[in-house]
């Protein structure tokens, strides 16, 4: 089976409702995706870093329980592991406060050197634009691109990061240019480039990247751009939490690429059947996660689709 590498921060997510904490779970966008992929039987490895502390040990144990390879996780002892506080509003959307302990400290992450053609690299969020991490990440992505890996980028840009947008926008555009697939939400594009709809977003992206675009707009649907536009409606639901929805879409896309044998060279001429399958699985998986407080595909659902 092809190898999938996810790259992103590990955090402990603390959930609040009416300013009262009620749940704590291992989190981080690409940890969430890797756990869903592990439950689906995908050969997945998380590239990240953890503190040598109780939180780090809890996260490491959780990853192993969910069949995520942790040999590419690095460990630090100079600070504690990261925390993320998620305050749920009346629509079950989260407003985040991040407590990242290693700001300004040297990156400890070591990248694998054995990525093969058609292996999948799934990356994004803040770690992908972090100054201390940038040079090493860029070199790794360029090497993966040259090897023929399939690169998926999700900017997952938060409003808290808007003050640094002028500094990090070149990194975001560079990531998009290196990617074969860009998966981003309407909120991402509104924050990053003030584009208000999927057509505007794709036109902006085409100015510097030939990546396939998967544009998510919550209840307003799902849009694919791959030389032509495909639009999909999504069923109306009353979510419990939307925190893990986008991360689960990323996992769903990756899962379908592996299950259907979609290689890097296939993306340019991806069939309508494959795109319909991508949209269907992404919608099913993400809505399942919206109906629970976990940020990962439920085990019972994962068993139905497991490879």
N, C-alpha and C positions, 0 to 999 in steps of 0.2 A: 504493500500500500504506500502511496505517496506520503511524504512527511509534511505536516503543517507546522509552521513556526508562528507563534503569536508574540508580539513585543509590546509591553506596556507595564505601567505601575501596578504593584500589589498594594492594596489598602485594606483596612478593616472598615466596612461600611456600618455606620450607626444611623438607624432610621428614627425619625421623630414625627409625631403627629400631635398637633396642638401643643407644640414645644415640649412634648414629653417623649423621652426615648422608649422604644418598645421592642427593638430588634437589633441584633448585631450579626453581620455576616461577612465572610471574606469577600472582597470586591476589587474593583478596578476593571475598566471596560474590557481589556483583553484577557484578564484572568476569567471574567465571566464567560467570554466567548470560548476560551480553552476548556472550561469545565463542561459547557454544553457539548463541545466537540468530543471530549473524552467520554461522556455518557453515550454519545452516538457511535462509539467504536472507532473514531478517527485517531490515527497516529499523530498526536499533537504534543508539542513541546513549548512551554512558556519561557520566553527570554525576559528576565526581570531581575530585581534585587529585593532582598528582605533583610530586616534587622535580626540580629541574634538575640531575640527576646521572646516573651510569651506570645505576643501577637504573631510574630514571624513563624514560630513553631506551630501555632494553630492553623495558619494559612498553608504551610507546607504539608501538614497532615491532611488537610481538606483536599488539596490538589492530588495527593497520592490516592486518596479514597476514590477520586473521580477519574483515575487513569490518565492523569496529565503528567508527562515526563518533566522532571524538575532539574535535570542535570545541567541546564543552561541558566539556572537561577544562581546569582552571586549573593554573597552575604556580607553585611557590614556590622561593625560593633561600636562605631563612634557615635551613633545616634539611634533613636528608636524607629520602629516601623511606622509607616504612614497611616493616617486616619482620614476618613471622609464622612462628614455629617450631612445626611440627606433629610431635608425638611419637606414633608409632603403637604401640598396644598389641597384645596377642595376638589380639584380635578385629578388628584393623585400624581401630579407632576412634582419633581423634586427641585428644590433650590439647595445648592451645595455650598458647604464650607469645607475647604481642603486644608489639611494640616500635613504638609510635606516637610520632612525633617532634614532632607539632604540638600536643600537649596544652597548653591555655591560650593558644594563639596564635590570632589572628583567622582566621576562615574566609576562604578565597580563592575559593570556588566561586561562580560566577555562573549563575543558572538561566535557561533559555530562556523567552522571552515569547510563543512562537507555538504552544503546545500546543493541539491541536484536539479537538473532540468525538470520543470513542471512541479517541483515542490512548491508549496504555497506559503507566502509571507503575508501575514495579516498584522497591520500595525496602525498606530495613530495616537490620538489624544495628546495630552500635554508632553509626555515623554518624547514624542516625535518632533517637538519644537523646542525642547529644553537645550539651552546654550551649552551646558557642560557635556551634553550627550551627543551633540549635533555631528561633530566630525566623525566619530566612530560609527554612528548610525548611517550617515550618508555613504561612507566607504563600503559598509556592509550592503546597503541597498544597491549601489552601483555594481558590486561584485555579483549579487544575486541576479540582477537584470542581465548581466553579461552571460551568466550561466543558464539563462532561460527559465528562471523561476517565475511563477505567477504572483504578482504583487498586488495586494488589496490595501487601500488606504482609506481610513475613516478619520477625518479631522476632529470630530467630536469636540468642537470648540465651544467653550463656556463663556458666558457673559462676564464672569469674574476675570477673564483673561483679556478683555477688550483694551485695557490701558496699554498692554504690550503688543497690540496688533501691528503697529508700524514696524516694530523690531522683528516680529516672527512671520509676517506675511510672506517674505521671500522663502522661508523654510516651508511654509504650507504649500506654496506654488511649486517649489522644487519637489516636494513629496508627491504632489499630484502629477507632475510631469514624469516621474519615475514609475508611477503606478500603472498597472494594466487595467485596474478597476478602481474607481473612486466611488465609495458609498458615503453619502452625506445627507443630512436632513435639511429641511427648509430653514430651521433655526441656524444651522451652520452657515448656509449661504447668506442669510440676512445679516449675520454678525460679521462674516469675513469680507464680503464684497457688496453688501446691500442689494442683493438680487432677490426679488420678491416672489419669483415662481420658477418652475423647473426649466422652462424654455430659456429664460434669462440666465439661469445658472449654467446651463449647458453651453450657451453661446460664450459666456465668460471663460469657462473651462477650456473650450476649443482654442482659445487664443494662445495657449501654451502647452496643452496636453492632448494626446490622442486617446486618452483612457475612456473606456466604457463608463458611463455614469449611471449609478443607481441612486435615485433621489426619493427620500421618504418624507411624507408630509402628514404623518399621524393619521387622523381620521379622514383626511382629504385624499388619501391614496398613495400609490407607489408608481414611480415612473422610471422607465429604462430608456437610455439613449445609447444606441450602438449603430450609428449611421442613420437609423430611423428611430422614431419615438414609439414607445409602448406604454399605455396607461392602464392602471389596474385600480379598481375600487376595492375598499376593504370593508368587511362587515362592521357594523356599529356594535361596540361593547361598552360596558361600564367597568373600567379598569379598577383594580385594587392598588396597583403601583405600576408606573411606566418606566421605572428606573432602568430595568434590564432590557427594554424592548429593542433599542438600537444594537446593543451587543449581541442579542439573539438573532437579529437580521444578519449581522456579520457572520455568525456561526452557520446560519442557514445557507447563505451564499457559498461559503467554503464547503459545507457538507455536500451540496448539490454538485459543485465542481468535482469533488472526489468521487461521489457515488456515480455520477453520469460520465466519468472519464473525460471531462472537459479540460483540455490542455491549454497552455499559453497560446499556442498557434491557432487554436480553435476560436478564440474570442472575437476576432475580426468578423467572422462569418457565423456567429452563433445563431442557431435556428430559432424560429418562433416557438417551437415546441420546448426547447431548453429554457427560453426566457419565461414562458408560461409556467414551467416547473419551478424556476427560481422564485417567481412572484408568489406562487401558491405555497411553497414550503416556507418562505420568509414570513408570509402572513400568518400561516398556521402556528409556526413556532413563536413568533413575537406576541401574538395574542394569548397564547397559553401562558407566557411569562407575565403578561399584564394582569392576569387573574390571580396571581400569587405574590407574596412579598419576596420570594427568592428571585435572583437575577439570572437564573439558569433554567434550561428546559427541564421540566419535571421528569423524574426517573421513569415513571410509567409511560409518558409520551415518548421519551427517548428510546425505550425498549421496543416500541412499535416500528421505529425507523432504523434501529441500530444495524450497522453493517457487520 
